[in-house]
Amino acid sequence: MTESPAADDADISTLSFEQALAELERIVSELESGEADLERAVDVYRRGAKLRAHCEAKLKAAQMKVDSILLDSDGAVRAEKADLS
């Protein structure tokens, strides 16, 4: 990879969950093929680890939003701040 680590991180932070997951799937396929040389494999593995962390953060944020949607006893939907403890 020719980008600096900071540029690489900034690039990943702009990706949607779906974009990051698609790239992560491509990286897994490339690594599983065994065709990349060692330096390339290490570079794409490092990017894959960052993509995985990005996806996990996106999923956690989505889960917090879902957790904050509750139903009242009468069936009305209300929002409540998620308990992060």
N, CA, C and O atoms as a CHARMM CRD file, in Angstrom:
* protein
*
  340
    1    1 MET  N      0.83300  -1.17000   0.00000 PROA 1      0.00000
    2    1 MET  CA     0.00000   0.00000   0.00000 PROA 1      0.00000
    3    1 MET  C      0.88300   1.24100   0.00000 PROA 1      0.00000
    4    1 MET  O      1.89000   1.30200   0.70500 PROA 1      0.00000
    5    2 THR  N      0.49900   2.20500  -0.78300 PROA 2      0.00000
    6    2 THR  CA     1.32800   3.39000  -0.90500 PROA 2      0.00000
    7    2 THR  C      0.89600   4.51400   0.01700 PROA 2      0.00000
    8    2 THR  O      1.64200   5.47900   0.18500 PROA 2      0.00000
    9    3 GLU  N     -0.25400   4.42600   0.60700 PROA 3      0.00000
   10    3 GLU  CA    -0.74700   5.47700   1.48300 PROA 3      0.00000
   11    3 GLU  C     -0.07200   5.40200   2.84100 PROA 3      0.00000
   12    3 GLU  O      0.35100   4.33500   3.28600 PROA 3      0.00000
   13    4 SER  N      0.02100   6.55700   3.49300 PROA 4      0.00000
   14    4 SER  CA     0.55300   6.57000   4.84600 PROA 4      0.00000
   15    4 SER  C     -0.49700   5.98000   5.78000 PROA 4      0.00000
   16    4 SER  O     -1.67900   5.96200   5.43600 PROA 4      0.00000
   17    5 PRO  N     -0.09300   5.49800   6.95400 PROA 5      0.00000
   18    5 PRO  CA    -1.07000   4.94000   7.89400 PROA 5      0.00000
   19    5 PRO  C     -2.17100   5.92900   8.25800 PROA 5      0.00000
   20    5 PRO  O     -3.33000   5.53400   8.39200 PROA 5      0.00000
   21    6 ALA  N     -1.83200   7.21000   8.42100 PROA 6      0.00000
   22    6 ALA  CA    -2.85100   8.20400   8.77300 PROA 6      0.00000
   23    6 ALA  C     -3.83900   8.37500   7.63000 PROA 6      0.00000
   24    6 ALA  O     -5.04300   8.46900   7.87100 PROA 6      0.00000
   25    7 ALA  N     -3.35700   8.41700   6.38900 PROA 7      0.00000
   26    7 ALA  CA    -4.24800   8.53100   5.22700 PROA 7      0.00000
   27    7 ALA  C     -5.10700   7.28700   5.11500 PROA 7      0.00000
   28    7 ALA  O     -6.29000   7.37200   4.78600 PROA 7      0.00000
   29    8 ASP  N     -4.52400   6.14500   5.38500 PROA 8      0.00000
   30    8 ASP  CA    -5.25000   4.87500   5.34400 PROA 8      0.00000
   31    8 ASP  C     -6.38600   4.88000   6.35300 PROA 8      0.00000
   32    8 ASP  O     -7.50100   4.46900   6.03000 PROA 8      0.00000
   33    9 ASP  N     -6.12100   5.33900   7.57000 PROA 9      0.00000
   34    9 ASP  CA    -7.14900   5.40800   8.61200 PROA 9      0.00000
   35    9 ASP  C     -8.25900   6.37400   8.21900 PROA 9      0.00000
   36    9 ASP  O     -9.43700   6.08100   8.42100 PROA 9      0.00000
   37   10 ALA  N     -7.89000   7.52700   7.65700 PROA 10     0.00000
   38   10 ALA  CA    -8.88700   8.50700   7.24200 PROA 10     0.00000
   39   10 ALA  C     -9.75900   7.93000   6.14000 PROA 10     0.00000
   40   10 ALA  O    -10.97200   8.14100   6.13300 PROA 10     0.00000
   41   11 ASP  N     -9.15800   7.21100   5.21900 PROA 11     0.00000
   42   11 ASP  CA    -9.89500   6.57200   4.12400 PROA 11     0.00000
   43   11 ASP  C    -10.91300   5.58200   4.68900 PROA 11     0.00000
   44   11 ASP  O    -12.06300   5.56600   4.25200 PROA 11     0.00000
   45   12 ILE  N    -10.51500   4.77700   5.62900 PROA 12     0.00000
   46   12 ILE  CA   -11.41000   3.77800   6.22200 PROA 12     0.00000
   47   12 ILE  C    -12.54500   4.45900   6.97700 PROA 12     0.00000
   48   12 ILE  O    -13.68100   3.98700   6.93700 PROA 12     0.00000
   49   13 SER  N    -12.25700   5.54100   7.65000 PROA 13     0.00000
   50   13 SER  CA   -13.29200   6.20000   8.45500 PROA 13     0.00000
   51   13 SER  C    -14.42000   6.76900   7.60500 PROA 13     0.00000
   52   13 SER  O    -15.50700   7.02800   8.12200 PROA 13     0.00000
   53   14 THR  N    -14.18200   6.96800   6.31800 PROA 14     0.00000
   54   14 THR  CA   -15.22900   7.49900   5.43600 PROA 14     0.00000
   55   14 THR  C    -16.09800   6.40600   4.83000 PROA 14     0.00000
   56   14 THR  O    -17.10100   6.71100   4.18600 PROA 14     0.00000
   57   15 LEU  N    -15.73900   5.14700   5.02000 PROA 15     0.00000
   58   15 LEU  CA   -16.47100   4.04300   4.41000 PROA 15     0.00000
   59   15 LEU  C    -17.74100   3.71400   5.18100 PROA 15     0.00000
   60   15 LEU  O    -17.77400   3.77300   6.41000 PROA 15     0.00000
   61   16 SER  N    -18.77400   3.36900   4.44300 PROA 16     0.00000
   62   16 SER  CA   -19.98300   2.84700   5.08100 PROA 16     0.00000
   63   16 SER  C    -19.68600   1.42500   5.55800 PROA 16     0.00000
   64   16 SER  O    -18.67100   0.83400   5.19000 PROA 16     0.00000
   65   17 PHE  N    -20.57700   0.89200   6.37200 PROA 17     0.00000
   66   17 PHE  CA   -20.41000  -0.48600   6.83200 PROA 17     0.00000
   67   17 PHE  C    -20.32700  -1.43300   5.64100 PROA 17     0.00000
   68   17 PHE  O    -19.46900  -2.31500   5.59700 PROA 17     0.00000
   69   18 GLU  N    -21.22600  -1.24500   4.67400 PROA 18     0.00000
   70   18 GLU  CA   -21.28500  -2.14700   3.51900 PROA 18     0.00000
   71   18 GLU  C    -20.02600  -2.06100   2.67200 PROA 18     0.00000
   72   18 GLU  O    -19.54200  -3.08200   2.18400 PROA 18     0.00000
   73   19 GLN  N    -19.48700  -0.85900   2.48800 PROA 19     0.00000
   74   19 GLN  CA   -18.25500  -0.69200   1.72000 PROA 19     0.00000
   75   19 GLN  C    -17.07700  -1.35700   2.43400 PROA 19     0.00000
   76   19 GLN  O    -16.27400  -2.05100   1.81000 PROA 19     0.00000
   77   20 ALA  N    -16.98500  -1.13900   3.73500 PROA 20     0.00000
   78   20 ALA  CA   -15.88500  -1.71900   4.51300 PROA 20     0.00000
   79   20 ALA  C    -15.97500  -3.24000   4.52900 PROA 20     0.00000
   80   20 ALA  O    -14.95800  -3.92400   4.41500 PROA 20     0.00000
   81   21 LEU  N    -17.18300  -3.76900   4.66900 PROA 21     0.00000
   82   21 LEU  CA   -17.35900  -5.21000   4.68400 PROA 21     0.00000
   83   21 LEU  C    -16.99200  -5.82200   3.33000 PROA 21     0.00000
   84   21 LEU  O    -16.35600  -6.87500   3.28100 PROA 21     0.00000
   85   22 ALA  N    -17.38500  -5.17400   2.23700 PROA 22     0.00000
   86   22 ALA  CA   -17.05200  -5.67600   0.89900 PROA 22     0.00000
   87   22 ALA  C    -15.54300  -5.70000   0.69100 PROA 22     0.00000
   88   22 ALA  O    -15.00300  -6.66000   0.14200 PROA 22     0.00000
   89   23 GLU  N    -14.86500  -4.64600   1.12900 PROA 23     0.00000
   90   23 GLU  CA   -13.40300  -4.62300   0.99700 PROA 23     0.00000
   91   23 GLU  C    -12.76700  -5.68800   1.88100 PROA 23     0.00000
   92   23 GLU  O    -11.80800  -6.34300   1.47200 PROA 23     0.00000
   93   24 LEU  N    -13.28600  -5.86000   3.07400 PROA 24     0.00000
   94   24 LEU  CA   -12.77000  -6.88700   3.97700 PROA 24     0.00000
   95   24 LEU  C    -12.93500  -8.27900   3.36400 PROA 24     0.00000
   96   24 LEU  O    -12.04400  -9.12000   3.48100 PROA 24     0.00000
   97   25 GLU  N    -14.06300  -8.51900   2.71700 PROA 25     0.00000
   98   25 GLU  CA   -14.27600  -9.80900   2.04900 PROA 25     0.00000
   99   25 GLU  C    -13.27300 -10.02500   0.91400 PROA 25     0.00000
  100   25 GLU  O    -12.78800 -11.13900   0.71700 PROA 25     0.00000
  101   26 ARG  N    -12.96100  -8.95300   0.16300 PROA 26     0.00000
  102   26 ARG  CA   -11.95200  -9.06700  -0.90200 PROA 26     0.00000
  103   26 ARG  C    -10.57800  -9.38700  -0.31600 PROA 26     0.00000
  104   26 ARG  O     -9.82600 -10.19100  -0.86800 PROA 26     0.00000
  105   27 ILE  N    -10.26600  -8.74900   0.80700 PROA 27     0.00000
  106   27 ILE  CA    -8.96900  -8.99400   1.45900 PROA 27     0.00000
  107   27 ILE  C     -8.87800 -10.44000   1.92800 PROA 27     0.00000
  108   27 ILE  O     -7.85000 -11.08900   1.73700 PROA 27     0.00000
  109   28 VAL  N     -9.93200 -10.94300   2.53300 PROA 28     0.00000
  110   28 VAL  CA    -9.93500 -12.33400   3.00000 PROA 28     0.00000
  111   28 VAL  C     -9.71900 -13.28000   1.82100 PROA 28     0.00000
  112   28 VAL  O     -8.94000 -14.22800   1.91200 PROA 28     0.00000
  113   29 SER  N    -10.40600 -13.01900   0.72600 PROA 29     0.00000
  114   29 SER  CA   -10.24400 -13.86300  -0.46200 PROA 29     0.00000
  115   29 SER  C     -8.81000 -13.82500  -0.97000 PROA 29     0.00000
  116   29 SER  O     -8.23600 -14.85500  -1.32100 PROA 29     0.00000
  117   30 GLU  N     -8.23700 -12.62400  -1.00400 PROA 30     0.00000
  118   30 GLU  CA    -6.85100 -12.49100  -1.46900 PROA 30     0.00000
  119   30 GLU  C     -5.89400 -13.25200  -0.56400 PROA 30     0.00000
  120   30 GLU  O     -5.00200 -13.95000  -1.04700 PROA 30     0.00000
  121   31 LEU  N     -6.07200 -13.12400   0.73300 PROA 31     0.00000
  122   31 LEU  CA    -5.18500 -13.82100   1.66600 PROA 31     0.00000
  123   31 LEU  C     -5.38200 -15.33400   1.59600 PROA 31     0.00000
  124   31 LEU  O     -4.41300 -16.09000   1.67000 PROA 31     0.00000
  125   32 GLU  N     -6.63200 -15.77500   1.45500 PROA 32     0.00000
  126   32 GLU  CA    -6.89500 -17.21200   1.37100 PROA 32     0.00000
  127   32 GLU  C     -6.33200 -17.82700   0.09500 PROA 32     0.00000
  128   32 GLU  O     -6.00100 -19.01200   0.07100 PROA 32     0.00000
  129   33 SER  N     -6.22200 -17.02700  -0.96700 PROA 33     0.00000
  130   33 SER  CA    -5.69100 -17.54900  -2.22500 PROA 33     0.00000
  131   33 SER  C     -4.21100 -17.90100  -2.10500 PROA 33     0.00000
  132   33 SER  O     -3.71000 -18.76900  -2.81900 PROA 33     0.00000
  133   34 GLY  N     -3.52000 -17.22000  -1.20000 PROA 34     0.00000
  134   34 GLY  CA    -2.10000 -17.48900  -1.00600 PROA 34     0.00000
  135   34 GLY  C     -1.21800 -16.95400  -2.11800 PROA 34     0.00000
  136   34 GLY  O     -0.03300 -17.28200  -2.17200 PROA 34     0.00000
  137   35 GLU  N     -1.76800 -16.13600  -3.00700 PROA 35     0.00000
  138   35 GLU  CA    -1.00500 -15.64600  -4.14800 PROA 35     0.00000
  139   35 GLU  C     -0.22000 -14.37200  -3.85500 PROA 35     0.00000
  140   35 GLU  O      0.70200 -14.03900  -4.60100 PROA 35     0.00000
  141   36 ALA  N     -0.56000 -13.65700  -2.79500 PROA 36     0.00000
  142   36 ALA  CA     0.14600 -12.41500  -2.47100 PROA 36     0.00000
  143   36 ALA  C      1.50800 -12.72800  -1.87700 PROA 36     0.00000
  144   36 ALA  O      1.66800 -13.68400  -1.11800 PROA 36     0.00000
  145   37 ASP  N      2.50100 -11.89600  -2.23900 PROA 37     0.00000
  146   37 ASP  CA     3.80400 -12.08300  -1.60100 PROA 37     0.00000
  147   37 ASP  C      3.70500 -11.64700  -0.14100 PROA 37     0.00000
  148   37 ASP  O      2.70800 -11.04300   0.25600 PROA 37     0.00000
  149   38 LEU  N      4.70100 -11.93700   0.64100 PROA 38     0.00000
  150   38 LEU  CA     4.65400 -11.70700   2.08600 PROA 38     0.00000
  151   38 LEU  C      4.38800 -10.24700   2.43400 PROA 38     0.00000
  152   38 LEU  O      3.55000  -9.95900   3.28900 PROA 38     0.00000
  153   39 GLU  N      5.08700  -9.32500   1.78400 PROA 39     0.00000
  154   39 GLU  CA     4.90600  -7.90700   2.10500 PROA 39     0.00000
  155   39 GLU  C      3.47300  -7.45700   1.79800 PROA 39     0.00000
  156   39 GLU  O      2.86000  -6.75000   2.59800 PROA 39     0.00000
  157   40 ARG  N      2.95000  -7.85700   0.66400 PROA 40     0.00000
  158   40 ARG  CA     1.57100  -7.51700   0.29800 PROA 40     0.00000
  159   40 ARG  C      0.59500  -8.13800   1.29600 PROA 40     0.00000
  160   40 ARG  O     -0.35900  -7.48600   1.72000 PROA 40     0.00000
  161   41 ALA  N      0.83200  -9.39700   1.67400 PROA 41     0.00000
  162   41 ALA  CA    -0.04900 -10.08400   2.61200 PROA 41     0.00000
  163   41 ALA  C     -0.09300  -9.35100   3.95300 PROA 41     0.00000
  164   41 ALA  O     -1.15800  -9.20700   4.55200 PROA 41     0.00000
  165   42 VAL  N      1.05500  -8.89500   4.41600 PROA 42     0.00000
  166   42 VAL  CA     1.10800  -8.16900   5.69100 PROA 42     0.00000
  167   42 VAL  C      0.35300  -6.84600   5.56700 PROA 42     0.00000
  168   42 VAL  O     -0.40200  -6.47600   6.46500 PROA 42     0.00000
  169   43 ASP  N      0.55500  -6.13500   4.45800 PROA 43     0.00000
  170   43 ASP  CA    -0.13400  -4.85700   4.25200 PROA 43     0.00000
  171   43 ASP  C     -1.64800  -5.02600   4.20900 PROA 43     0.00000
  172   43 ASP  O     -2.37600  -4.27600   4.85900 PROA 43     0.00000
  173   44 VAL  N     -2.12100  -6.00300   3.45000 PROA 44     0.00000
  174   44 VAL  CA    -3.57500  -6.16700   3.34400 PROA 44     0.00000
  175   44 VAL  C     -4.15300  -6.72900   4.64400 PROA 44     0.00000
  176   44 VAL  O     -5.29300  -6.42200   4.99300 PROA 44     0.00000
  177   45 TYR  N     -3.38100  -7.54700   5.36600 PROA 45     0.00000
  178   45 TYR  CA    -3.84100  -8.03900   6.66600 PROA 45     0.00000
  179   45 TYR  C     -4.02200  -6.86500   7.63000 PROA 45     0.00000
  180   45 TYR  O     -5.01500  -6.79800   8.35400 PROA 45     0.00000
  181   46 ARG  N     -3.06500  -5.94900   7.63500 PROA 46     0.00000
  182   46 ARG  CA    -3.13600  -4.77200   8.50900 PROA 46     0.00000
  183   46 ARG  C     -4.37300  -3.93900   8.16400 PROA 46     0.00000
  184   46 ARG  O     -5.09800  -3.50300   9.05800 PROA 46     0.00000
  185   47 ARG  N     -4.61200  -3.72000   6.86900 PROA 47     0.00000
  186   47 ARG  CA    -5.80000  -2.96300   6.45400 PROA 47     0.00000
  187   47 ARG  C     -7.06600  -3.72900   6.83800 PROA 47     0.00000
  188   47 ARG  O     -8.05100  -3.13100   7.27100 PROA 47     0.00000
  189   48 GLY  N     -7.03700  -5.03900   6.68000 PROA 48     0.00000
  190   48 GLY  CA    -8.19100  -5.85500   7.05900 PROA 48     0.00000
  191   48 GLY  C     -8.52100  -5.72900   8.53500 PROA 48     0.00000
  192   48 GLY  O     -9.69100  -5.67500   8.91400 PROA 48     0.00000
  193   49 ALA  N     -7.49800  -5.68200   9.36300 PROA 49     0.00000
  194   49 ALA  CA    -7.72800  -5.53300  10.80600 PROA 49     0.00000
  195   49 ALA  C     -8.39000  -4.18600  11.10200 PROA 49     0.00000
  196   49 ALA  O     -9.27300  -4.09800  11.95500 PROA 49     0.00000
  197   50 LYS  N     -7.96000  -3.14300  10.39900 PROA 50     0.00000
  198   50 LYS  CA    -8.56500  -1.82300  10.58900 PROA 50     0.00000
  199   50 LYS  C    -10.00600  -1.80800  10.07700 PROA 50     0.00000
  200   50 LYS  O    -10.88500  -1.20900  10.69600 PROA 50     0.00000
  201   51 LEU  N    -10.23600  -2.46500   8.95600 PROA 51     0.00000
  202   51 LEU  CA   -11.59800  -2.55600   8.41400 PROA 51     0.00000
  203   51 LEU  C    -12.51600  -3.31400   9.36800 PROA 51     0.00000
  204   51 LEU  O    -13.66900  -2.92800   9.56100 PROA 51     0.00000
  205   52 ARG  N    -12.00500  -4.39600   9.96800 PROA 52     0.00000
  206   52 ARG  CA   -12.80100  -5.17500  10.92500 PROA 52     0.00000
  207   52 ARG  C    -13.18800  -4.30400  12.11600 PROA 52     0.00000
  208   52 ARG  O    -14.33600  -4.33100  12.56000 PROA 52     0.00000
  209   53 ALA  N    -12.23800  -3.53600  12.63100 PROA 53     0.00000
  210   53 ALA  CA   -12.53000  -2.65600  13.76500 PROA 53     0.00000
  211   53 ALA  C    -13.56300  -1.59600  13.37600 PROA 53     0.00000
  212   53 ALA  O    -14.44300  -1.26100  14.16800 PROA 53     0.00000
  213   54 HSD  N    -13.45100  -1.07600  12.16100 PROA 54     0.00000
  214   54 HSD  CA   -14.41100  -0.08300  11.67100 PROA 54     0.00000
  215   54 HSD  C    -15.81200  -0.69200  11.58900 PROA 54     0.00000
  216   54 HSD  O    -16.79200  -0.07600  12.00700 PROA 54     0.00000
  217   55 CYS  N    -15.89500  -1.89300  11.05100 PROA 55     0.00000
  218   55 CYS  CA   -17.19500  -2.57600  10.95300 PROA 55     0.00000
  219   55 CYS  C    -17.78500  -2.83100  12.33000 PROA 55     0.00000
  220   55 CYS  O    -18.98200  -2.63100  12.53900 PROA 55     0.00000
  221   56 GLU  N    -16.95900  -3.27100  13.27100 PROA 56     0.00000
  222   56 GLU  CA   -17.44100  -3.51300  14.62700 PROA 56     0.00000
  223   56 GLU  C    -17.97800  -2.23700  15.25700 PROA 56     0.00000
  224   56 GLU  O    -19.00200  -2.26800  15.94000 PROA 56     0.00000
  225   57 ALA  N    -17.29900  -1.11500  15.03600 PROA 57     0.00000
  226   57 ALA  CA   -17.75100   0.16400  15.59100 PROA 57     0.00000
  227   57 ALA  C    -19.08800   0.57800  14.97200 PROA 57     0.00000
  228   57 ALA  O    -19.97600   1.07000  15.66800 PROA 57     0.00000
  229   58 LYS  N    -19.22200   0.37400  13.66500 PROA 58     0.00000
  230   58 LYS  CA   -20.48700   0.70000  12.98900 PROA 58     0.00000
  231   58 LYS  C    -21.62100  -0.17800  13.53000 PROA 58     0.00000
  232   58 LYS  O    -22.72500   0.31400  13.76500 PROA 58     0.00000
  233   59 LEU  N    -21.35800  -1.46300  13.72600 PROA 59     0.00000
  234   59 LEU  CA   -22.37800  -2.35900  14.26600 PROA 59     0.00000
  235   59 LEU  C    -22.76900  -1.97500  15.68500 PROA 59     0.00000
  236   59 LEU  O    -23.94600  -2.01600  16.04300 PROA 59     0.00000
  237   60 LYS  N    -21.78000  -1.60200  16.49200 PROA 60     0.00000
  238   60 LYS  CA   -22.06900  -1.20300  17.86900 PROA 60     0.00000
  239   60 LYS  C    -22.93200   0.05400  17.88900 PROA 60     0.00000
  240   60 LYS  O    -23.85700   0.15800  18.69400 PROA 60     0.00000
  241   61 ALA  N    -22.63500   1.01000  17.00800 PROA 61     0.00000
  242   61 ALA  CA   -23.43100   2.23200  16.93800 PROA 61     0.00000
  243   61 ALA  C    -24.86100   1.91300  16.51400 PROA 61     0.00000
  244   61 ALA  O    -25.81200   2.47800  17.05400 PROA 61     0.00000
  245   62 ALA  N    -25.01300   1.02000  15.56000 PROA 62     0.00000
  246   62 ALA  CA   -26.35500   0.62900  15.12000 PROA 62     0.00000
  247   62 ALA  C    -27.09900  -0.08800  16.23800 PROA 62     0.00000
  248   62 ALA  O    -28.29400   0.13800  16.43000 PROA 62     0.00000
  249   63 GLN  N    -26.41000  -0.94400  16.97200 PROA 63     0.00000
  250   63 GLN  CA   -27.03600  -1.65900  18.08200 PROA 63     0.00000
  251   63 GLN  C    -27.49900  -0.69000  19.15700 PROA 63     0.00000
  252   63 GLN  O    -28.56600  -0.87800  19.74300 PROA 63     0.00000
  253   64 MET  N    -26.71600   0.33600  19.42100 PROA 64     0.00000
  254   64 MET  CA   -27.11000   1.33300  20.42000 PROA 64     0.00000
  255   64 MET  C    -28.37500   2.05100  19.98300 PROA 64     0.00000
  256   64 MET  O    -29.24000   2.34600  20.80800 PROA 64     0.00000
  257   65 LYS  N    -28.49100   2.33700  18.68400 PROA 65     0.00000
  258   65 LYS  CA   -29.70500   2.98900  18.17800 PROA 65     0.00000
  259   65 LYS  C    -30.91400   2.07000  18.33600 PROA 65     0.00000
  260   65 LYS  O    -31.98500   2.51300  18.74800 PROA 65     0.00000
  261   66 VAL  N    -30.74100   0.80200  18.00900 PROA 66     0.00000
  262   66 VAL  CA   -31.83000  -0.16000  18.12600 PROA 66     0.00000
  263   66 VAL  C    -32.21700  -0.33100  19.58600 PROA 66     0.00000
  264   66 VAL  O    -33.40100  -0.37000  19.92000 PROA 66     0.00000
  265   67 ASP  N    -31.22400  -0.43000  20.45000 PROA 67     0.00000
  266   67 ASP  CA   -31.49900  -0.60400  21.87400 PROA 67     0.00000
  267   67 ASP  C    -32.25600   0.58200  22.46200 PROA 67     0.00000
  268   67 ASP  O    -32.93700   0.43600  23.47600 PROA 67     0.00000
  269   68 SER  N    -32.14500   1.75400  21.83700 PROA 68     0.00000
  270   68 SER  CA   -32.79000   2.93500  22.39200 PROA 68     0.00000
  271   68 SER  C    -34.24700   3.05900  21.95800 PROA 68     0.00000
  272   68 SER  O    -34.96000   3.94900  22.42300 PROA 68     0.00000
  273   69 ILE  N    -34.69200   2.17300  21.07000 PROA 69     0.00000
  274   69 ILE  CA   -36.09100   2.19300  20.63100 PROA 69     0.00000
  275   69 ILE  C    -36.86700   1.19200  21.48400 PROA 69     0.00000
  276   69 ILE  O    -36.57600  -0.00300  21.46600 PROA 69     0.00000
  277   70 LEU  N    -37.84600   1.68000  22.22300 PROA 70     0.00000
  278   70 LEU  CA   -38.60700   0.83800  23.13800 PROA 70     0.00000
  279   70 LEU  C    -40.10000   0.98200  22.86400 PROA 70     0.00000
  280   70 LEU  O    -40.54000   1.96600  22.27000 PROA 70     0.00000
  281   71 LEU  N    -40.86000   0.00900  23.29500 PROA 71     0.00000
  282   71 LEU  CA   -42.31900   0.07900  23.21500 PROA 71     0.00000
  283   71 LEU  C    -42.88100   0.33800  24.60100 PROA 71     0.00000
  284   71 LEU  O    -42.48300  -0.30500  25.57200 PROA 71     0.00000
  285   72 ASP  N    -43.81700   1.28900  24.68800 PROA 72     0.00000
  286   72 ASP  CA   -44.52900   1.52500  25.94000 PROA 72     0.00000
  287   72 ASP  C    -45.51600   0.38700  26.16400 PROA 72     0.00000
  288   72 ASP  O    -45.73600  -0.43500  25.27500 PROA 72     0.00000
  289   73 SER  N    -46.11200   0.34200  27.35700 PROA 73     0.00000
  290   73 SER  CA   -47.08500  -0.70000  27.67000 PROA 73     0.00000
  291   73 SER  C    -48.30000  -0.65000  26.74900 PROA 73     0.00000
  292   73 SER  O    -48.95800  -1.66900  26.53800 PROA 73     0.00000
  293   74 ASP  N    -48.60300   0.52400  26.20000 PROA 74     0.00000
  294   74 ASP  CA   -49.72400   0.62800  25.26800 PROA 74     0.00000
  295   74 ASP  C    -49.30700   0.39200  23.81400 PROA 74     0.00000
  296   74 ASP  O    -50.12500   0.54100  22.90600 PROA 74     0.00000
  297   75 GLY  N    -48.04200   0.02400  23.58700 PROA 75     0.00000
  298   75 GLY  CA   -47.56600  -0.29600  22.24600 PROA 75     0.00000
  299   75 GLY  C    -46.98700   0.87200  21.48100 PROA 75     0.00000
  300   75 GLY  O    -46.56500   0.71200  20.33600 PROA 75     0.00000
  301   76 ALA  N    -46.95700   2.04400  22.09100 PROA 76     0.00000
  302   76 ALA  CA   -46.38300   3.21000  21.42400 PROA 76     0.00000
  303   76 ALA  C    -44.85400   3.12800  21.45200 PROA 76     0.00000
  304   76 ALA  O    -44.25400   2.68700  22.43200 PROA 76     0.00000
  305   77 VAL  N    -44.25900   3.55500  20.37500 PROA 77     0.00000
  306   77 VAL  CA   -42.80200   3.54500  20.28800 PROA 77     0.00000
  307   77 VAL  C    -42.26400   4.80700  20.93500 PROA 77     0.00000
  308   77 VAL  O    -42.78300   5.90200  20.71900 PROA 77     0.00000
  309   78 ARG  N    -41.21600   4.64000  21.73000 PROA 78     0.00000
  310   78 ARG  CA   -40.53900   5.80200  22.31500 PROA 78     0.00000
  311   78 ARG  C    -39.04000   5.53700  22.28200 PROA 78     0.00000
  312   78 ARG  O    -38.59400   4.39000  22.25000 PROA 78     0.00000
  313   79 ALA  N    -38.29400   6.59500  22.28900 PROA 79     0.00000
  314   79 ALA  CA   -36.83800   6.47700  22.28400 PROA 79     0.00000
  315   79 ALA  C    -36.32000   6.70300  23.69700 PROA 79     0.00000
  316   79 ALA  O    -36.84800   7.52000  24.45100 PROA 79     0.00000
  317   80 GLU  N    -35.29900   5.97700  24.02500 PROA 80     0.00000
  318   80 GLU  CA   -34.67100   6.12700  25.33900 PROA 80     0.00000
  319   80 GLU  C    -33.17600   6.00200  25.14500 PROA 80     0.00000
  320   80 GLU  O    -32.71400   5.21200  24.32200 PROA 80     0.00000
  321   81 LYS  N    -32.42500   6.77100  25.89200 PROA 81     0.00000
  322   81 LYS  CA   -30.98400   6.72000  25.81000 PROA 81     0.00000
  323   81 LYS  C    -30.50100   5.32800  26.19400 PROA 81     0.00000
  324   81 LYS  O    -30.94000   4.76200  27.19500 PROA 81     0.00000
  325   82 ALA  N    -29.58400   4.77700  25.38100 PROA 82     0.00000
  326   82 ALA  CA   -29.06600   3.44600  25.63100 PROA 82     0.00000
  327   82 ALA  C    -28.20100   3.42400  26.88200 PROA 82     0.00000
  328   82 ALA  O    -27.45900   4.36900  27.14900 PROA 82     0.00000
  329   83 ASP  N    -28.29800   2.35300  27.64100 PROA 83     0.00000
  330   83 ASP  CA   -27.46900   2.14600  28.82600 PROA 83     0.00000
  331   83 ASP  C    -26.15400   1.53300  28.36100 PROA 83     0.00000
  332   83 ASP  O    -26.14700   0.38900  27.90600 PROA 83     0.00000
  333   84 LEU  N    -25.04300   2.25600  28.46200 PROA 84     0.00000
  334   84 LEU  CA   -23.76200   1.79500  27.96200 PROA 84     0.00000
  335   84 LEU  C    -22.92400   1.09600  29.02500 PROA 84     0.00000
  336   84 LEU  O    -21.76700   0.75900  28.77300 PROA 84     0.00000
  337   85 SER  N    -23.48000   0.87800  30.19100 PROA 85     0.00000
  338   85 SER  CA   -22.70100   0.23400  31.24700 PROA 85     0.00000
  339   85 SER  C    -22.63300  -1.25300  31.08400 PROA 85     0.00000
  340   85 SER  O    -22.01100  -1.93600  31.89700 PROA 85     0.00000
